Amino acid sequence: MIRIAFARIRSEKEQRLRSWLVELMSRRKEVLETFAAEGVRHEQAFGIASDTGPLLVCVVEAENHDAAAAAYKKSTLAIDSEHRAALNECLCERVQVEPPTDCALPLPLRGPA
């Protein structure tokens, strides 16, 4: 299942957040370790300009998002602690958005016969 989260970035912290996201990619092995512990398969993050200031858009694919969030919150991995600190420093509020459509095929996907 895919989930998308939106949050406002503190304008003065936008570059700090972008630097942190680049650092995450340089620490891929640690990121994949935390994904395995959380049950996350794939994640993408985007910084987007808007009329009300910069937004972080985060797309996450996981089997069970509630279990993934619980595992992340209780994680003692250094990268998760650093990630929580960076987000707390750089983000000011979540933006609630309800998708007008949400449709998915049940797993496993099957192609044409």
CYANA upper distance limits for C-alpha pairs under 8 A (distance plus 0.5 A):
  1 MET  CA     61 GLU  CA      5.94
  1 MET  CA     62 ALA  CA      6.05
  1 MET  CA     63 GLU  CA      6.32
  1 MET  CA     64 ASN  CA      8.00
  2 ILE  CA     59 VAL  CA      7.36
  2 ILE  CA     60 VAL  CA      6.02
  2 ILE  CA     61 GLU  CA      4.82
  2 ILE  CA     62 ALA  CA      7.04
  3 ARG  CA     59 VAL  CA      6.25
  3 ARG  CA     60 VAL  CA      5.79
  3 ARG  CA     61 GLU  CA      6.94
  3 ARG  CA     65 HIS  CA      8.47
  4 ILE  CA     57 VAL  CA      7.36
  4 ILE  CA     58 CYS  CA      6.03
  4 ILE  CA     59 VAL  CA      4.94
  4 ILE  CA     60 VAL  CA      6.86
  5 ALA  CA     56 LEU  CA      8.48
  5 ALA  CA     57 VAL  CA      6.26
  5 ALA  CA     58 CYS  CA      5.65
  5 ALA  CA     59 VAL  CA      7.07
  5 ALA  CA     94 ARG  CA      8.19
  5 ALA  CA     95 VAL  CA      8.14
  5 ALA  CA     96 GLN  CA      8.37
  6 PHE  CA     55 LEU  CA      7.21
  6 PHE  CA     56 LEU  CA      6.16
  6 PHE  CA     57 VAL  CA      5.22
  6 PHE  CA     58 CYS  CA      6.99
  6 PHE  CA     94 ARG  CA      6.34
  6 PHE  CA     95 VAL  CA      5.68
  6 PHE  CA     96 GLN  CA      7.51
  6 PHE  CA     97 VAL  CA      8.13
  7 ALA  CA     55 LEU  CA      6.12
  7 ALA  CA     56 LEU  CA      5.70
  7 ALA  CA     57 VAL  CA      7.26
  7 ALA  CA     91 LEU  CA      7.07
  7 ALA  CA     92 CYS  CA      7.75
  7 ALA  CA     93 GLU  CA      6.03
  7 ALA  CA     94 ARG  CA      4.54
  7 ALA  CA     95 VAL  CA      5.67
  8 ARG  CA     53 GLY  CA      7.63
  8 ARG  CA     54 PRO  CA      6.60
  8 ARG  CA     55 LEU  CA      5.08
  8 ARG  CA     56 LEU  CA      6.73
  8 ARG  CA     91 LEU  CA      6.28
  8 ARG  CA     92 CYS  CA      6.19
  8 ARG  CA     93 GLU  CA      5.96
  8 ARG  CA     94 ARG  CA      6.77
  8 ARG  CA     95 VAL  CA      7.45
  9 ILE  CA     13 LYS  CA      7.36
  9 ILE  CA     14 GLU  CA      6.63
  9 ILE  CA     53 GLY  CA      7.77
  9 ILE  CA     54 PRO  CA      5.89
  9 ILE  CA     55 LEU  CA      5.92
  9 ILE  CA     56 LEU  CA      6.89
  9 ILE  CA     90 CYS  CA      6.30
  9 ILE  CA     91 LEU  CA      4.97
  9 ILE  CA     92 CYS  CA      6.45
  9 ILE  CA     93 GLU  CA      8.25
 10 ARG  CA     14 GLU  CA      6.82
 10 ARG  CA     53 GLY  CA      8.43
 10 ARG  CA     54 PRO  CA      7.95
 10 ARG  CA     90 CYS  CA      6.07
 10 ARG  CA     91 LEU  CA      6.09
 10 ARG  CA     92 CYS  CA      6.36
 11 SER  CA     53 GLY  CA      7.07
 11 SER  CA     54 PRO  CA      7.03
 13 LYS  CA     17 LEU  CA      6.72
 13 LYS  CA     89 GLU  CA      8.13
 13 LYS  CA     90 CYS  CA      5.65
 13 LYS  CA     91 LEU  CA      8.48
 14 GLU  CA     18 ARG  CA      6.74
 14 GLU  CA     54 PRO  CA      7.76
 14 GLU  CA     90 CYS  CA      7.41
 15 GLN  CA     19 SER  CA      6.58
 16 ARG  CA     20 TRP  CA      6.76
 16 ARG  CA     90 CYS  CA      7.76
 17 LEU  CA     21 LEU  CA      6.76
 17 LEU  CA     86 ALA  CA      7.43
 17 LEU  CA     87 LEU  CA      8.08
 17 LEU  CA     90 CYS  CA      6.61
 18 ARG  CA     22 VAL  CA      6.83
 18 ARG  CA     47 GLY  CA      8.07
 19 SER  CA     23 GLU  CA      6.67
 20 TRP  CA     24 LEU  CA      6.75
 20 TRP  CA     86 ALA  CA      7.74
 21 LEU  CA     25 MET  CA      7.25
 21 LEU  CA     45 ALA  CA      8.40
 22 VAL  CA     26 SER  CA      7.19
 23 GLU  CA     27 ARG  CA      6.94
 24 LEU  CA     28 ARG  CA      6.88
 24 LEU  CA     31 VAL  CA      7.40
 25 MET  CA     31 VAL  CA      8.42
 27 ARG  CA     31 VAL  CA      6.90
 28 ARG  CA     32 LEU  CA      6.59
 29 LYS  CA     33 GLU  CA      6.76
 30 GLU  CA     34 THR  CA      6.89
 30 GLU  CA     79 ILE  CA      7.27
 31 VAL  CA     35 PHE  CA      6.70
 31 VAL  CA     79 ILE  CA      7.86
 32 LEU  CA     36 ALA  CA      6.64
 33 GLU  CA     37 ALA  CA      6.92
 34 THR  CA     38 GLU  CA      6.64
 34 THR  CA     72 TYR  CA      8.26
 34 THR  CA     77 LEU  CA      8.03
 34 THR  CA     80 ASP  CA      7.96
 35 PHE  CA     39 GLY  CA      6.28
 35 PHE  CA     40 VAL  CA      5.20
 35 PHE  CA     41 ARG  CA      7.07
 36 ALA  CA     40 VAL  CA      6.90
 36 ALA  CA     41 ARG  CA      8.22
 37 ALA  CA     71 ALA  CA      7.43
 38 GLU  CA     67 ALA  CA      7.49
 38 GLU  CA     68 ALA  CA      4.85
 38 GLU  CA     69 ALA  CA      7.81
 38 GLU  CA     71 ALA  CA      5.79
 38 GLU  CA     72 TYR  CA      6.83
 39 GLY  CA     62 ALA  CA      6.45
 39 GLY  CA     63 GLU  CA      7.02
 39 GLY  CA     64 ASN  CA      7.72
 39 GLY  CA     67 ALA  CA      8.24
 39 GLY  CA     68 ALA  CA      6.31
 40 VAL  CA     60 VAL  CA      7.73
 40 VAL  CA     61 GLU  CA      6.52
 40 VAL  CA     62 ALA  CA      4.89
 40 VAL  CA     63 GLU  CA      7.54
 40 VAL  CA     68 ALA  CA      7.13
 41 ARG  CA     60 VAL  CA      8.25
 41 ARG  CA     61 GLU  CA      6.05
 41 ARG  CA     62 ALA  CA      6.02
 41 ARG  CA     63 GLU  CA      8.45
 42 HIS  CA     60 VAL  CA      6.34
 42 HIS  CA     61 GLU  CA      5.59
 42 HIS  CA     62 ALA  CA      7.73
 43 GLU  CA     58 CYS  CA      7.67
 43 GLU  CA     59 VAL  CA      6.01
 43 GLU  CA     60 VAL  CA      4.92
 43 GLU  CA     61 GLU  CA      6.79
 44 GLN  CA     58 CYS  CA      6.26
 44 GLN  CA     59 VAL  CA      5.61
 44 GLN  CA     60 VAL  CA      7.12
 45 ALA  CA     56 LEU  CA      7.35
 45 ALA  CA     57 VAL  CA      6.11
 45 ALA  CA     58 CYS  CA      4.85
 45 ALA  CA     59 VAL  CA      6.78
 46 PHE  CA     56 LEU  CA      6.17
 46 PHE  CA     57 VAL  CA      5.55
 46 PHE  CA     58 CYS  CA      6.89
 47 GLY  CA     54 PRO  CA      7.21
 47 GLY  CA     55 LEU  CA      6.17
 47 GLY  CA     56 LEU  CA      5.25
 47 GLY  CA     57 VAL  CA      6.92
 48 ILE  CA     54 PRO  CA      6.11
 48 ILE  CA     55 LEU  CA      5.60
 48 ILE  CA     56 LEU  CA      6.86
 48 ILE  CA     57 VAL  CA      7.86
 49 ALA  CA     53 GLY  CA      6.67
 49 ALA  CA     54 PRO  CA      5.04
 49 ALA  CA     55 LEU  CA      6.78
 50 SER  CA     54 PRO  CA      6.14
 50 SER  CA     55 LEU  CA      7.38
 62 ALA  CA     68 ALA  CA      7.79
 64 ASN  CA     68 ALA  CA      6.71
 65 HIS  CA     69 ALA  CA      6.55
 66 ASP  CA     70 ALA  CA      6.76
 67 ALA  CA     71 ALA  CA      6.66
 68 ALA  CA     72 TYR  CA      6.67
 69 ALA  CA     73 LYS  CA      6.66
 70 ALA  CA     74 LYS  CA      6.87
 71 ALA  CA     75 SER  CA      6.40
 72 TYR  CA     80 ASP  CA      7.46
 75 SER  CA     80 ASP  CA      7.04
 75 SER  CA     81 SER  CA      8.18
 76 THR  CA     80 ASP  CA      7.47
 76 THR  CA     81 SER  CA      7.28
 77 LEU  CA     81 SER  CA      7.01
 78 ALA  CA     82 GLU  CA      6.65
 79 ILE  CA     83 HIS  CA      6.46
 80 ASP  CA     84 ARG  CA      6.62
 81 SER  CA     85 ALA  CA      6.77
 82 GLU  CA     86 ALA  CA      6.62
 83 HIS  CA     87 LEU  CA      6.65
 84 ARG  CA     88 ASN  CA      6.56
 85 ALA  CA     89 GLU  CA      6.59
 86 ALA  CA     90 CYS  CA      6.52
 87 LEU  CA     91 LEU  CA      6.01
 88 ASN  CA     92 CYS  CA      8.18
105 LEU  CA    109 LEU  CA      7.41
